[in-house]
Amino acid sequence: MILFACPAKTQETGRRTIIDPYLLVVLLLSLFFRLYHLGGQSIWLDEALSIKFAKLKLLQIFFLHDNNPPLYYTLLHWWIQLFGVSEFSVRLPSAIFGILSVLMMYKIGSMLFDVEAGRLSSFLLAISTFHIYYSQEARTYSLSLFLTLLGMYFFLKAIENMSHKNVIGYVLSSVMLLYSHIYGLFIIIVQNLYFIISYLLSKEGKQYAFRKWILIQCVIVTLFVPWISILVTQVHEVEKAFWIPIPDIYTIYRSFYKYSSQSTNLLLIFVALSIFSIIFFEKPRGSLNRESFFESSKGCQRKIGLLHTDKVCFLLVWLMTPIILPFIISLFSQPIYLARYTIVASAAFFLLIAKGVSNIRNRYIKSFIIIVITVLSLMQVWRYYIEINKEPWRDIAQYIDTNFHTGDVLIIEAPHYITPFNYYSKNVLIRKEYELKDSEGNIVVNDENVDRLWKSLEHCNRVWLIIGHSGVSNSRIRKGQKLDMLTEVFVLSSVKEYYDVKLFLYVRRQT
């Protein structure tokens, strides 16, 4: 049985339109995967910061010097006022945007190619571990993907017919995309590149279409101007923090590896199908004849041709621009490349894969490939649900709350870690010490900080120390000699290792 082999015909009864039953099944599947175990894992650092920022006043959110624009925090601000700040509640908007993204994939795939490509692309997105993960995280990435797909939908309609409806839809979705994540700029670049190419190759209505397009882009830029000054400030803050590593070619490979649900087998299949998205094989005609074997064999040969080259090239530009441009910027300026930021490009990858499957004419081979992709993807989905992939601050806070004694001191390695800890900790007796900042706002460990920390530990018998993100934080702690200072007066009693977080307990030495 082939799930996506035959394009469905939309049936109309009066004014009622019957939805594609395959799309309904895929939407229900995406609904299940995005809601299942939604509040199971702990809120981690970035999600805790989302909640913290969403609790601010709207004006404070807009001028917030964070790595992300204010749209997601604004939406979450209103959401948590209505539904609270439980794990399930704060992640539910991302799940909703993830489900809507599956719907938009269906529409764009059907618009670019056919209904079969729409079904396949939406199905691939629905069972993608990469997208399920960010649909279950209280961050802006799922929203950014949805707005990217929504913007592309109206963009494709607008370049065919610049009606008021299509233009308004495109402008609004593009502006919201820019206010959801800075990588939205690269999607706007993709659209302008495609429009310029279409403009140069078209023959009719060139001047009118060009002037109208320039006007549309001016409106988008004007609506984004209020936040540009904050963006410039953020660039300077990134230069100071320098927390994003410099990428290399392997970083790009890792991005596609994550798109492929962190499965090497899936990655190889996806790359092959992406290449096949532009190629088709025509079925052989005729049959072999013993008397004229060589002549009859010519009619049995398969013919190879190219199909939808313009649309596949558009998808390639969509896929590679948000990857290559930030990669180049990261090499020659400040690093801005992270795989999760490129989620706005990943949709094009799944559309290419879907078209590659659609180009396979043999129904048995097509069924086999779909089954293999489904099995491998669901294996990764199962792995995602049973493994811990977020910092378990719930367990950390509960353990400390239960075992914390009066007079103990909790040292939190960096100030921002107090946010997820306080989300779960209910023990009001806990004394907390933080690293201090210098005059420029940088987190440092210097002699003054060590002296102040020493004074806070003079009369305590036990010290709890939380260290997170071991690859960076441990080196900073040891550089500041905090652990050396502790071991002079205290004895390490226990160490508990969590996902990306370590908890140390020190007991004062007996004199």
TIZASE-753929 format. One line per field, with one value per residue (C-alpha): residue number from 1; x, y, z. Coordinates in nm, 3 decimals, always signed. Last residue first. Layout:
num = [NUM, ...] $
X = [X, ...] $
Y = [Y, ...] $
Z = [Z, ...] $
//
This chain:
num = [511, 510, 509, 508, 507, 506, 505, 504, 503, 502, 501, 500, 499, 498, 497, 496, 495, 494, 493, 492, 491, 490, 489, 488, 487, 486, 485, 484, 483, 482, 481, 480, 479, 478, 477, 476, 475, 474, 473, 472, 471, 470, 469, 468, 467, 466, 465, 464, 463, 462, 461, 460, 459, 458, 457, 456, 455, 454, 453, 452, 451, 450, 449, 448, 447, 446, 445, 444, 443, 442, 441, 440, 439, 438, 437, 436, 435, 434, 433, 432, 431, 430, 429, 428, 427, 426, 425, 424, 423, 422, 421, 420, 419, 418, 417, 416, 415, 414, 413, 412, 411, 410, 409, 408, 407, 406, 405, 404, 403, 402, 401, 400, 399, 398, 397, 396, 395, 394, 393, 392, 391, 390, 389, 388, 387, 386, 385, 384, 383, 382, 381, 380, 379, 378, 377, 376, 375, 374, 373, 372, 371, 370, 369, 368, 367, 366, 365, 364, 363, 362, 361, 360, 359, 358, 357, 356, 355, 354, 353, 352, 351, 350, 349, 348, 347, 346, 345, 344, 343, 342, 341, 340, 339, 338, 337, 336, 335, 334, 333, 332, 331, 330, 329, 328, 327, 326, 325, 324, 323, 322, 321, 320, 319, 318, 317, 316, 315, 314, 313, 312, 311, 310, 309, 308, 307, 306, 305, 304, 303, 302, 301, 300, 299, 298, 297, 296, 295, 294, 293, 292, 291, 290, 289, 288, 287, 286, 285, 284, 283, 282, 281, 280, 279, 278, 277, 276, 275, 274, 273, 272, 271, 270, 269, 268, 267, 266, 265, 264, 263, 262, 261, 260, 259, 258, 257, 256, 255, 254, 253, 252, 251, 250, 249, 248, 247, 246, 245, 244, 243, 242, 241, 240, 239, 238, 237, 236, 235, 234, 233, 232, 231, 230, 229, 228, 227, 226, 225, 224, 223, 222, 221, 220, 219, 218, 217, 216, 215, 214, 213, 212, 211, 210, 209, 208, 207, 206, 205, 204, 203, 202, 201, 200, 199, 198, 197, 196, 195, 194, 193, 192, 191, 190, 189, 188, 187, 186, 185, 184, 183, 182, 181, 180, 179, 178, 177, 176, 175, 174, 173, 172, 171, 170, 169, 168, 167, 166, 165, 164, 163, 162, 161, 160, 159, 158, 157, 156, 155, 154, 153, 152, 151, 150, 149, 148, 147, 146, 145, 144, 143, 142, 141, 140, 139, 138, 137, 136, 135, 134, 133, 132, 131, 130, 129, 128, 127, 126, 125, 124, 123, 122, 121, 120, 119, 118, 117, 116, 115, 114, 113, 112, 111, 110, 109, 108, 107, 106, 105, 104, 103, 102, 101, 100, 99, 98, 97, 96, 95, 94, 93, 92, 91, 90, 89, 88, 87, 86, 85, 84, 83, 82, 81, 80, 79, 78, 77, 76, 75, 74, 73, 72, 71, 70, 69, 68, 67, 66, 65, 64, 63, 62, 61, 60, 59, 58, 57, 56, 55, 54, 53, 52, 51, 50, 49, 48, 47, 46, 45, 44, 43, 42, 41, 40, 39, 38, 37, 36, 35, 34, 33, 32, 31, 30, 29, 28, 27, 26, 25, 24, 23, 22, 21, 20, 19, 18, 17, 16, 15, 14, 13, 12, 11, 10, 9, 8, 7, 6, 5, 4, 3, 2, 1] $
X = [+4.008, +3.746, +3.727, +3.412, +3.186, +3.164, +2.876, +2.918, +2.640, +2.728, +2.513, +2.521, +2.269, +2.316, +2.625, +2.614, +2.935, +2.975, +3.169, +3.447, +3.634, +3.628, +3.887, +4.163, +3.939, +3.710, +3.989, +4.110, +3.754, +3.716, +4.050, +3.913, +4.061, +3.898, +3.556, +3.611, +3.735, +3.440, +3.194, +3.287, +3.272, +3.085, +2.767, +2.663, +2.837, +2.637, +2.827, +2.675, +2.879, +2.856, +2.966, +2.899, +3.053, +3.332, +3.166, +3.029, +3.369, +3.540, +3.294, +3.382, +3.753, +3.705, +3.511, +3.782, +4.057, +3.885, +3.625, +3.453, +3.112, +3.128, +2.900, +3.146, +3.214, +3.289, +3.028, +2.999, +2.969, +2.676, +2.604, +2.276, +2.136, +1.859, +1.605, +1.319, +1.317, +1.073, +1.326, +1.173, +1.175, +1.443, +1.692, +1.597, +1.670, +1.967, +2.168, +2.180, +2.408, +2.698, +2.854, +2.577, +2.717, +2.466, +2.549, +2.445, +2.349, +2.023, +2.054, +1.972, +1.900, +1.540, +1.564, +1.896, +1.749, +1.431, +1.630, +1.855, +1.568, +1.364, +1.676, +1.715, +1.912, +1.743, +1.803, +1.712, +1.643, +1.318, +1.126, +1.410, +1.490, +1.130, +1.150, +1.477, +1.317, +1.018, +1.248, +1.420, +1.086, +0.925, +1.226, +1.238, +0.862, +0.875, +1.167, +0.986, +0.666, +0.858, +1.039, +0.707, +0.535, +0.796, +0.779, +1.019, +0.987, +0.764, +1.042, +1.276, +1.002, +0.958, +1.334, +1.349, +1.055, +1.227, +1.543, +1.340, +1.187, +1.536, +1.620, +1.419, +1.558, +1.895, +1.902, +1.901, +2.225, +2.408, +2.601, +2.647, +3.026, +3.156, +3.329, +3.517, +3.432, +3.097, +2.983, +3.070, +2.866, +2.583, +2.567, +2.612, +2.334, +2.045, +2.132, +2.164, +1.809, +1.615, +1.861, +1.823, +1.445, +1.446, +1.671, +1.417, +1.143, +1.334, +1.448, +1.096, +1.204, +1.527, +1.548, +1.657, +1.513, +1.488, +1.581, +1.317, +1.262, +1.628, +1.613, +1.377, +1.645, +1.913, +1.697, +1.540, +1.446, +1.436, +1.205, +1.230, +0.933, +0.795, +0.832, +1.061, +0.940, +1.077, +1.320, +1.306, +1.573, +1.537, +1.435, +1.688, +1.962, +1.740, +1.658, +2.026, +2.083, +1.781, +1.887, +2.240, +2.105, +1.856, +2.133, +2.349, +2.066, +2.068, +1.702, +1.798, +1.778, +2.033, +2.274, +2.210, +2.327, +2.616, +2.744, +2.740, +2.941, +3.185, +3.270, +3.382, +3.204, +3.360, +3.199, +2.905, +2.973, +3.163, +3.023, +3.176, +3.117, +2.768, +2.699, +2.813, +2.577, +2.296, +2.339, +2.304, +1.985, +1.846, +1.897, +1.723, +1.410, +1.213, +1.323, +1.133, +0.812, +1.012, +1.208, +0.887, +0.730, +1.044, +1.034, +0.676, +0.766, +1.056, +0.819, +0.568, +0.838, +0.965, +0.619, +0.532, +0.866, +0.855, +0.494, +0.576, +0.901, +1.025, +1.381, +1.526, +1.224, +1.229, +1.598, +1.528, +1.230, +1.435, +1.711, +1.458, +1.290, +1.618, +1.726, +1.399, +1.473, +1.821, +1.671, +1.447, +1.769, +1.719, +1.433, +1.071, +1.056, +1.192, +0.933, +0.656, +0.761, +0.766, +0.424, +0.268, +0.422, +0.336, -0.024, -0.070, +0.074, -0.138, -0.464, -0.395, -0.332, +0.021, -0.058, +0.212, +0.486, +0.232, +0.125, +0.482, +0.548, +0.224, +0.332, +0.692, +0.582, +0.365, +0.651, +0.896, +0.633, +0.591, +0.966, +1.016, +0.737, +0.901, +1.234, +1.113, +1.175, +0.963, +1.071, +0.845, +0.805, +1.183, +1.227, +0.952, +1.127, +1.460, +1.286, +1.116, +0.790, +0.557, +0.813, +0.843, +0.463, +0.424, +0.680, +0.517, +0.166, +0.268, +0.481, +0.179, -0.044, +0.171, +0.482, +0.526, +0.171, +0.126, +0.459, +0.370, +0.028, +0.150, +0.440, +0.191, -0.006, +0.308, +0.407, +0.067, +0.149, +0.484, +0.322, +0.083, +0.369, +0.560, +0.252, +0.221, +0.570, +0.480, +0.169, +0.320, +0.612, +0.381, +0.388, +0.023, -0.258, -0.399, -0.115, +0.127, -0.009, -0.001, +0.371, +0.437, +0.317, +0.539, +0.837, +0.795, +0.772, +1.061, +1.368, +1.618, +1.971, +1.846, +1.883, +1.518, +1.375, +1.054, +1.027, +1.062, +0.779, +0.563, +0.622, +0.837, +0.700, +0.788, +1.156, +1.165, +0.964, +1.201, +1.498, +1.364, +1.335, +1.698, +1.821, +1.616, +1.255, +1.252, +1.136, +0.785, +0.582, +0.529, +0.537, +0.312, +0.186, +0.419, +0.411, +0.033, -0.043, +0.201, +0.018, -0.319, -0.192, -0.058, -0.393, -0.583, -0.343, -0.409, -0.786, -0.756, -1.011, -1.362, -1.462, -1.809, -1.970, -2.199, -2.027, -1.674, -1.427, -1.054, -0.889, -0.617, -0.291, -0.211, +0.112, +0.119, +0.030, +0.138, +0.000] $
Y = [+2.103, +1.893, +1.988, +2.164, +1.955, +2.009, +1.894, +1.913, +1.915, +1.876, +1.983, +1.881, +1.601, +1.528, +1.428, +1.405, +1.457, +1.387, +1.480, +1.698, +1.816, +2.182, +2.435, +2.409, +2.219, +2.518, +2.753, +2.514, +2.477, +2.852, +2.890, +3.145, +2.944, +2.637, +2.797, +2.929, +2.592, +2.420, +2.656, +2.609, +2.236, +2.161, +2.345, +2.372, +2.383, +2.386, +2.400, +2.313, +2.418, +2.266, +2.381, +2.753, +3.024, +3.160, +3.078, +3.424, +3.576, +3.346, +3.452, +3.813, +3.733, +3.525, +3.806, +4.058, +3.828, +3.780, +3.551, +3.721, +3.753, +4.056, +4.351, +4.622, +4.727, +4.367, +4.107, +3.887, +3.510, +3.414, +3.311, +3.159, +3.101, +2.839, +2.896, +2.962, +2.598, +2.574, +2.527, +2.453, +2.782, +2.907, +2.659, +2.751, +3.120, +3.071, +2.937, +3.291, +3.410, +3.173, +2.892, +2.880, +2.854, +2.721, +2.786, +2.566, +2.733, +2.543, +2.214, +2.138, +1.771, +1.787, +2.125, +2.022, +1.702, +1.877, +2.154, +1.912, +1.685, +1.975, +2.128, +1.826, +1.996, +1.881, +1.578, +1.292, +0.978, +0.779, +1.025, +1.101, +0.733, +0.666, +0.951, +0.811, +0.470, +0.647, +0.809, +0.483, +0.304, +0.585, +0.632, +0.256, +0.241, +0.538, +0.382, +0.047, +0.210, +0.405, +0.091, -0.089, +0.203, +0.232, +0.592, +0.750, +1.125, +1.159, +1.030, +1.300, +1.560, +1.468, +1.491, +1.834, +1.953, +1.814, +2.014, +2.329, +2.299, +2.284, +2.641, +2.819, +2.562, +2.721, +2.879, +2.530, +2.447, +2.746, +3.004, +3.357, +3.366, +3.726, +3.835, +3.652, +3.290, +3.351, +3.576, +3.301, +3.044, +3.295, +3.327, +2.955, +2.815, +3.061, +3.075, +2.697, +2.567, +2.853, +2.866, +2.489, +2.520, +2.780, +2.555, +2.275, +2.508, +2.614, +2.260, +2.117, +1.792, +1.680, +1.369, +1.007, +0.768, +0.400, +0.163, -0.077, +0.097, +0.060, -0.313, -0.367, -0.266, -0.478, -0.789, -0.790, -1.160, -1.220, -0.927, -0.741, -0.536, -0.188, +0.117, +0.167, +0.387, +0.741, +0.807, +1.141, +1.368, +1.697, +1.552, +1.266, +1.478, +1.539, +1.168, +1.077, +1.336, +1.208, +0.843, +0.922, +1.136, +0.869, +0.613, +0.855, +0.916, +1.232, +1.302, +1.379, +1.755, +1.694, +1.529, +1.815, +2.058, +1.833, +1.839, +2.218, +2.210, +1.964, +2.233, +2.463, +2.690, +2.940, +2.875, +3.081, +3.220, +3.529, +3.734, +4.068, +4.038, +3.906, +4.220, +4.439, +4.256, +4.293, +4.671, +4.672, +4.464, +4.713, +4.990, +4.776, +4.721, +5.029, +4.981, +4.653, +4.816, +5.039, +4.742, +4.554, +4.864, +4.921, +4.558, +4.600, +4.922, +4.747, +4.469, +4.718, +4.890, +4.556, +4.427, +4.746, +4.753, +4.388, +4.356, +4.092, +3.926, +3.737, +3.610, +3.914, +3.946, +3.575, +3.603, +3.919, +3.753, +3.448, +3.659, +3.875, +3.569, +3.421, +3.754, +3.770, +3.418, +3.534, +3.820, +3.570, +3.447, +3.731, +3.546, +3.626, +3.997, +3.927, +3.650, +3.885, +4.134, +3.864, +3.723, +4.071, +4.168, +3.839, +3.832, +4.196, +4.123, +3.811, +3.977, +4.298, +4.100, +4.063, +3.749, +3.499, +3.662, +3.708, +3.342, +3.222, +3.493, +3.416, +3.055, +3.150, +3.385, +3.115, +2.867, +3.110, +3.212, +2.846, +2.791, +3.103, +2.998, +2.658, +2.827, +3.089, +2.899, +2.707, +2.368, +2.085, +2.195, +2.234, +1.865, +1.752, +1.942, +1.765, +1.434, +1.452, +1.252, +1.542, +1.707, +1.393, +1.360, +1.724, +1.674, +1.351, +1.489, +1.804, +1.608, +1.387, +1.693, +1.835, +2.043, +2.395, +2.450, +2.099, +2.120, +2.469, +2.361, +2.042, +2.223, +2.481, +2.209, +2.065, +2.415, +2.452, +2.146, +2.295, +2.630, +2.450, +2.261, +2.586, +2.741, +2.434, +2.465, +2.725, +2.530, +2.183, +2.295, +2.491, +2.870, +2.971, +2.947, +3.298, +3.516, +3.257, +3.312, +3.692, +3.704, +3.402, +3.603, +3.896, +3.668, +3.519, +3.859, +4.029, +3.966, +3.705, +3.728, +3.939, +4.309, +4.367, +4.682, +4.511, +4.298, +4.603, +4.775, +4.464, +4.440, +4.148, +3.801, +3.685, +3.756, +3.518, +3.253, +3.266, +3.261, +2.942, +2.795, +2.880, +2.725, +2.405, +2.335, +1.975, +1.683, +1.540, +1.850, +1.767, +1.390, +1.346, +1.680, +1.716, +1.351, +1.323, +1.645, +1.551, +1.221, +1.395, +1.637, +1.348, +1.165, +1.482, +1.540, +1.190, +1.250, +1.561, +1.800, +1.805, +2.155, +2.281, +2.555, +2.325, +1.989, +2.021, +1.742, +1.808, +1.544, +1.343, +1.284, +0.913, +0.768, +0.914, +0.625, +0.343, +0.000] $
Z = [+6.286, +6.099, +5.733, +5.620, +5.394, +5.016, +4.797, +4.418, +4.158, +3.791, +3.495, +3.127, +3.189, +3.557, +3.748, +4.126, +4.319, +4.691, +5.003, +4.866, +5.173, +5.273, +5.389, +5.129, +4.890, +4.857, +4.754, +4.486, +4.358, +4.335, +4.158, +3.908, +3.621, +3.770, +3.751, +3.397, +3.275, +3.436, +3.272, +2.910, +2.833, +3.150, +3.052, +3.416, +3.752, +4.076, +4.405, +4.745, +5.047, +5.393, +5.738, +5.706, +5.923, +5.702, +5.370, +5.292, +5.371, +5.117, +4.846, +4.907, +4.886, +4.570, +4.407, +4.489, +4.365, +4.030, +3.878, +3.588, +3.426, +3.195, +3.268, +3.170, +3.531, +3.631, +3.710, +4.018, +4.042, +4.252, +4.609, +4.721, +5.066, +5.066, +5.341, +5.096, +4.984, +4.691, +4.409, +4.067, +3.872, +4.110, +3.963, +3.604, +3.677, +3.911, +3.619, +3.476, +3.756, +3.686, +3.892, +4.151, +4.501, +4.756, +5.119, +5.412, +5.739, +5.782, +5.597, +5.231, +5.162, +5.037, +4.865, +4.705, +4.559, +4.444, +4.276, +4.088, +3.982, +3.842, +3.689, +3.461, +3.178, +2.858, +2.635, +2.868, +2.665, +2.636, +2.417, +2.176, +2.131, +2.028, +1.777, +1.643, +1.587, +1.432, +1.176, +1.081, +1.042, +0.841, +0.611, +0.543, +0.478, +0.240, +0.053, +0.018, -0.103, -0.368, -0.483, -0.511, -0.684, -0.957, -1.079, -0.831, -0.886, -0.578, -0.355, -0.481, -0.450, -0.084, -0.023, -0.187, +0.027, +0.338, +0.264, +0.196, +0.544, +0.698, +0.600, +0.874, +1.120, +1.053, +1.399, +1.554, +1.374, +1.519, +1.317, +1.451, +1.494, +1.479, +1.159, +0.883, +0.960, +1.128, +0.844, +0.597, +0.795, +0.839, +0.457, +0.378, +0.599, +0.560, +0.185, +0.134, +0.177, +0.018, -0.274, -0.313, -0.293, -0.571, -0.778, -0.733, -0.854, -1.166, -1.249, -1.233, -1.406, -1.567, -1.784, -1.791, -2.048, -1.964, -2.245, -2.369, -2.703, -2.793, -2.711, -3.008, -3.258, -3.096, -3.066, -3.412, -3.442, -3.068, -3.002, -2.671, -2.561, -2.615, -2.399, -2.105, -1.817, -1.806, -1.527, -1.347, -1.206, -1.016, -0.681, -0.725, -0.571, -0.268, -0.261, -0.235, +0.039, +0.232, +0.208, +0.330, +0.614, +0.715, +0.748, +0.945, +1.193, +1.401, +1.317, +0.955, +1.014, +1.291, +1.046, +0.806, +1.073, +1.175, +0.816, +0.828, +1.151, +0.992, +0.739, +1.020, +1.266, +1.511, +1.850, +1.980, +2.330, +2.215, +2.507, +2.408, +2.033, +2.102, +2.305, +2.014, +1.776, +2.030, +2.028, +1.649, +1.680, +1.933, +1.677, +1.415, +1.630, +1.531, +1.165, +1.113, +0.990, +0.757, +0.620, +0.537, +0.375, +0.167, +0.053, -0.070, -0.255, -0.427, -0.533, -0.675, -0.877, -1.012, -1.102, -1.293, -1.476, -1.579, -1.689, -1.949, -2.050, -1.746, -1.710, -1.534, -1.305, -1.215, -1.119, -0.919, -0.747, -0.653, -0.503, -0.319, -0.168, -0.053, +0.100, +0.295, +0.421, +0.527, +0.728, +0.908, +1.064, +1.315, +1.479, +1.568, +1.477, +1.129, +1.087, +1.202, +0.934, +0.669, +0.770, +0.762, +0.427, +0.256, +0.376, +0.273, -0.072, -0.122, -0.020, -0.211, -0.529, -0.660, -0.859, -0.952, -0.745, -0.467, -0.448, -0.407, -0.148, +0.037, +0.088, +0.154, +0.433, +0.592, +0.569, +0.729, +0.986, +1.086, +1.107, +1.320, +1.558, +1.606, +1.675, +1.925, +2.247, +2.495, +2.360, +2.249, +1.888, +1.885, +1.965, +1.728, +1.450, +1.488, +1.560, +1.220, +1.214, +1.122, +0.893, +0.682, +0.664, +0.559, +0.282, +0.163, +0.150, -0.031, -0.277, -0.353, -0.387, -0.665, -0.730, -0.592, -0.468, -0.329, -0.146, -0.019, +0.110, +0.273, +0.434, +0.566, +0.746, +0.903, +1.013, +1.182, +1.393, +1.495, +1.572, +1.808, +1.973, +2.022, +2.184, +2.415, +2.561, +2.825, +2.931, +2.951, +3.165, +3.395, +3.367, +3.374, +3.117, +3.067, +3.192, +3.054, +2.702, +2.707, +2.785, +2.562, +2.263, +2.362, +2.428, +2.080, +1.911, +2.094, +1.875, +1.995, +2.135, +2.425, +2.490, +2.583, +2.426, +2.313, +2.627, +2.854, +2.667, +2.707, +3.082, +3.194, +3.267, +2.915, +2.987, +3.284, +3.101, +2.802, +3.041, +3.195, +2.845, +2.773, +3.100, +3.102, +3.194, +3.300, +3.088, +3.090, +3.008, +2.641, +2.700, +2.395, +2.267, +1.969, +1.861, +1.894, +1.706, +1.430, +1.383, +1.387, +1.123, +0.912, +0.929, +0.831, +0.542, +0.415, +0.440, +0.216, +0.359, +0.218, +0.110, +0.205, +0.000, -0.191, -0.164, -0.286, -0.333, -0.346, -0.554, -0.389, -0.566, -0.590, -0.455, -0.107, +0.123, -0.102, +0.000] $
//
